Amino acid sequence: MMISETVNSTELKKTTTPLKRLITALIIGDLGAYIGLLTVGSILLTLRVNEIDPKGAITSYGLIAGIGSAVAIFSMPIGGFISDRIRLKFGKRKTIIVVGAIMGVLSLMGMAVSTNLLMVGAFNCLMAFGLNIAQAGYSALLVDQVPESKRGTVSGLLGVLGMAGMLIGLVLMSVLTKSSNIGKFGLISAILAIGTIIACILIKDTPAERRNLEKSREDKVQIGKVISSIYPSPRKYPAFTWAMLTRAFLTLAAMSTTYNAMMFIQRYHYTPEATTKFTALVSFAGMPAMIIASLLGGFLSDKLRKQKVFIIFSAILAGSALVVYAFAPNFTSILIATIILQFGYGLYTGVDLAMVSRILPRKEDTAKDMGIMNIARTIPQTIVPFIVPLLLGIGSWSFVYCFLAVCGLLGALTVLPIPDISRKTTDVGSNNNDNSLNININ
């Protein structure tokens, strides 16, 4: 049975969660997943590795974190692919969310009781896979059920969850510094489990539509059709690839801050104590800017019915901030540049999900395509630690930040071919089968 391109308004009301209730569910559930992922990544994994292998902690941590990042890159597309095909009455999105959360809770508690690095690494990979497939379900719900006229606002709210999750996790771990591993990982597991339960109670969901499995003999032997079933054809759906490039370039620029501590030591020759102080100050100063920009960008994009202008402006801000980084004479300049950079990236995250959800190629592959799109955010986070040393081998810190500034500015160019919102766009809470519908190029 083929999926219809039009949705009856009566059917839509039966299968769509009321907007305020859906937003509450997404915030509670997705925030729990972020707290699990980012608390482990930012502090708990480091503590466990240092506890088990204090002499080789740097190498061991890099290997375990690197493998976990590789797992994360592919888990969202896999989770999305599975979710798009789940026909359980419980719902295609809620099922993958629950399965991912269960894997997350089990792996978190497994890390707490691990006695060697192999166990820590295995449970870290399981956690990365589980929580990322859960987030694939949450991301797809934005496309499935949020009216397009509200997606900017919702995108802005969801855009700050990662930052909020990291902050909450760090605060909780600072309070529990003397607690056991069971206590620390147990609290994070409880937050994840409770968030998932509340989210699934609030969300109304449906099974996946039955797919047309009839294939012609020609279809079976055409490799191009197989490939396009995995990654949307750039020729047929060019906006999808341009959006991936935009996300990749802007994320590369934003990830420049991960090297702040090393830069303070090597470039400005700060002491370890001063480096710790200044790194924390820069991080916390940029967070409010990013949160405000994300909420403001999402809200204004819905009001003005524009998305691309916010992304172009965010790319210009990010590129300009990194140019300041490149030639900053002192810490004050770095602090100002960081606030500008995070404000610019916040504008982008506030609009990003809304734009991506609008240009997804096929309704029946929503979660899978959202998962592929998220690779464009995960890969830059993974490769920045590798490319910065290479860039430093070619030039100075100024060269590094100029290179990343160019990446940020390229984000303004790659978004240009993407169609902007049409005045005729409907408010159906899902994308069309063809991204050429309901949009025009302004």
N, C-alpha and C positions, 0 to 999 in steps of 0.2 A: 504494500500500500504506500503510494507516494505521499510525501508530506506536502500539504497544501501551502501555497504562498500567502493565502489570506487567512486571517484568524477571526472567527466569529466573536463578536464582543461579549456575547453571553458565555461562551466557552472560556474566554480569557478571564472573566471574573471568577469562574469556578476554579481555575488552576493558578491564579496569581495571588501572592501574598499581599495584603494591604501594604502600601508603601512604607509608612512609618514603622510598621511591625517588621517588614523585611530589612529596613535599614538597621533597626535595633539588633536583629538576628545576625546580620553581616558583621556589624561592629563587634558584638560580643564573641561570636564564633571565630572570626578571622583574627581578632586581637589575641585570643587564646593561642591560636596556632603560631602567631608571630612571637608571643612571649616564649613559647617553647623553643622555636628555632633560634631566635636571636640571643636568648639568655645562655643557651648552650654555646653558640658560636662566639659570643663576646667574652664569656667568663668561665662557665662550668667545664667546658671541654679542656680549657687551659689548666684549670685546677686539677682535674682528674689525671691528665697526662703528666703534669709535674709531680703529682703524688706517686704515680706508678714508676715513672722513669725520669727522675730529677736530673740526671747527668745528660741524657740525650733528649731533653724535652723539646728543644727548638726543632730538631730534625723530625722527631716523632709527631709533634703537633702539626708541622707542615704537611707531612704525608697523610695523616688522618683527616685533617681539614680539607686537603686537596682532593682526596678521593670522595669525601662527602659532598664537596661542591660539584664534582663530576656527576655524581648520582642525582643531585638536585637539578642539574641542567635538563636531564631527560625525564625526570619523574612527572612533571606537570603535563607534558604532552601525552605520556602514557596514561596517567590518571584521567586526563580529559577524554582520550580515545575510549577508555573503558566506560566512563560516565555516560558518554553519548549513546551507549549501547545497552545500558542497564534497564531492564524491563520489569523490575520488581515494583510492586504496588507502593512500597515505602517511598519511592522516588529516585530518579536517576542521580540527582545532585546530593540528596541527603545520604544515600547509600555510600557514595564514595567519600563523603565527609566523615561518616561514622567509621568506615573501614580505616581511613587514614589516621583518624584520632586514636583509634585502638592501637594501631601500630606505633603511634607516637608515644602513648602512655607506656606501653610495654618496653619500648626501646629506652625511654628516659629512665625507668626503674632498672633496666638492665645495665645502663651506664653507671648507675649509682652503686651497684654491687659487683661490677667488673673487677677482676683481679689481675688482668694483664692487658696490654695494649691491643692485642688482637680482638678481644671482647669489646673494648671501648670503640675501636674502629668499626666493628661489625654493627654494633648498636647505633653508632652515629650515622652510618649509612641507612639503616632501617628507619631511623627517625627522620632523616632528610627525605627519604622516599615517602613515608607516611604523611608527614605534615605538608609536603608539597602537593601530593595528590588531593589532600583535603582542601588546600587552597585553590586547586583547579576547580573544585566544586563550587566554592564561594565565588570565584571570578565569573563562572558561567551564569550564576544566578543574576548577576548584574545585567547580562545580555538577555537572559530569558524573561525577566519579570519587571525590570525598571523601565518606565516610559522614556523614550529618547529625550524628551524635553526636560527630564530631571536627572539625566545621567551625569551631567557636569557636576551638579551639587553632590550627588552620591560619590562620584569619582573623587571629588575633593576630600570628602570625609574618609573614604577608604585609603586615600593617599597618605594620610598621616599615621595610619595604624602601625606601620613598620617602625617609625620613630618612637611612637608611644609604647610599643611592645618592648623595644630595647630599653627605654627609660624605666618602665615599670620593672622589668627584669633586673636591671642594675640596682634599683632602689631596694627591691626585695632581697637580693643577695647581699647587699651591704648591711641589711638588718640581721640577716641570718649568717653572718660571718663565722660564728662559733658553732653553728648547727652541724649535724652529721650530713654525709652525702645523701642518706635516705631522706632526711628532713628537707634538704634543698631541692633535690630532684622530685621528691614527693609533692612539695608545694606546687611546683611548675606543672606536674602531672595532674594535680587536682584542678588547677585553673583551666588547663586544656580540656579535661573531661567535663567539668561543669559548663564551660563555654559552649562546648559541642552539644551537650544535652539541651541547654536553653535555646540555642540556635535551631536545632531540629524540631523542638516543640513549636517554635514560632513560625517556621517556614512551611508553606504549602508547596508540595512538589508532585510531579507526575512521572510515570514511567516514560522511557524513551519511545518515540514512535517506531512502529515496525518499518524496517527498511525493505526496499525493493532488491531482492537478492538475485533477480534474473539478470544474467550477463550474457552478452553475445559472444560468440567464439572470437571475434576480433578484439573485444575488450580484454579477453583473458591473455592475449599475447602482446598487447601494447604496453610496453614498459612505461611510456609517458603517462598513461592513465594510472598506473600503479603509483608512480612517483607523485602525481598530482593529488592522489588520495591521501598522501602523507603530508606533503607541503603544497599549499594552494599555488596553482600555476601563476608565475609572475606575469606571463603574457595576458592571461584571462583576468587575473585579479591583481593588477600592479599596485594598488593602494596598500595591500597587505604587506608587500615587501618594502615599500617606502616607509610604512609605519614601523617596521622592524628596524630599519636602518636609523630612523629618527630616534627610536628608543635606545639603540645601541650607542650612538654617538653621544647623546646627552647623559647616559649613564656612565660612559667612560669619563666624561668631564667631571661628573659629580664624585666619582670614586677617587679623584685626586686627593681628597682629604684623608684617605687611609694612610698616606705616607707622611702626615704632618709631624708625627713624633720623630721619625727618622730625619726629616728635613730640618727640624729644630736643632737636632744634635749635630748633624754634619754641615749644615749651611751656616747656622748662627752660633754653633759651638756652645749651646746651652748645657748646663749640668743636668744629670738625670732628674733631680728634684724639680728644677725649673721646667724641664721638658714635660714632666707629668702634669705640673700645674697649668702650663700654657696649652697643652693638648686638651685637657679637660675644659678649660675656659673657652677655647675656640669651638669645641664640640657643642657645649651647652648654649653658647651665644648664637650658633647657627640654627639650632632646633626651633626656637620660637619663630624665626623668620620663615623657615620652611613650612611649618604648620599653618601660619597665617596666610602665606602665599597659596598653599594648596586649597584651603577653604575658600579664599577669596577668588582664586582662579576658577574653581568649579562653579561657584555661585554666579559669577559674572558671565561665564561662557553660556550658561543656561539663559540668563537674562538677555544677553546681546545676540544669542543664536550664532555665536562664532567660536571656533576652537583654534584654528591655525594661527591667528594673530597672537594668541597667548603663548603658543609654543615657539613661534618665531622670536617673540620678545624674551622668553625664558632662555633661548639659545644665545641670544645676544648678550644677556646679562651674565650667563655662565662663561662665555668666551671672554668677555671684558674682565670679569673677576679673576680669571686665570692669567690674563696678561698682567694684572696687578701682582698676582702671586709671583710671576716670573721675575719681576724687577723690584719686589718689595724690599725696602731698606731695613725694616724693623718689624717687630711683632704687631704693632698697632696697625700697620698696613695689611698684614696677614689677617688680622681680626676683622677689619672692615671688608676685605675681599671675601672672606668666608661667609659673612652675613649676606653679601650680594649674591654669592654663588648659591647658597642654600635657598635664598628667596627665589632666584631664577629656577632652580630645580623644583622647588615647591609649586611654582606656577605650572610647570610641565606635568607633575604628578597629579595636579588637580584637574587636568583636562585629558590626560593620557588615556585612562580607561574608557572615558566617554567616547573619545575619537576612535579608539581601537574597536570597541563594541559595535560601532556604527559601520565599520568597513569590513567586518568579518564576511568571508565569502558565502558560507553555507550554514543555514540554521541548524541542520542536523549534525554538524561537526563543531558546534560552538565551543565546547569545553576543550576539545583536541586542539583547535586553532588558537584558543586563548593560551593553552599550554605552550604551543610552539612560539607564540609571541613573547612569552615570558623568558624564553631562551635568550632573547635580545637584551634582557636585563641581567640575567645570571652570568652569561659569558664575560661581559666587561668586569663584573665583580671578581671573576676568577682570574682573568688575564692581567689586570692592572699590577698585581704584585710581581708578575714576570716581566712586563714590558718596561716598568720604571727602571730597573737595574740596567736593562739594555740601552735605554735612552741616556742614562747617566754615563754609560760607557762611550757614547757618541759625543755627548756635550755636557753641559752643566745643568744645575737645577733650573736655570732660566730656560734652557732648551726643553726640558721635560714639561714645564708648564705651558710653554708656547705650543708644543705639540698637542697637549690636551686642550688648549684653548681653540686650536683649529678644529679638533673633534667636536667641541661644543658648537662652534659656528656652523659646521657642516650639518648639524641637526636642523638649522634654520633653512637650509637648502633642500634637504631630503623631504621635508614636510610640504614643500610647495606643490608637488604634483598630486597630493592627496585631495580629493574633493571635499569641500566644506559643507556645512549643514545647509540643506535646502529649506526654503520657506514653506515648502509643501510637505515636509517630513511629518509622518503620522506619529502618534504616541503609542503604537503597539509596543508592548514590552519585550520585543525580540527583534533581531535583525532579519533582513530579507535574504532570500536565496542568492541574490545577485547584488553585489555592492554598487552596481550602476543605477539601481532603483532608488528613488527618493532622495537623491543627492545631486548636486550640480557643482560645477567648478566656478567659483567666483573670481 
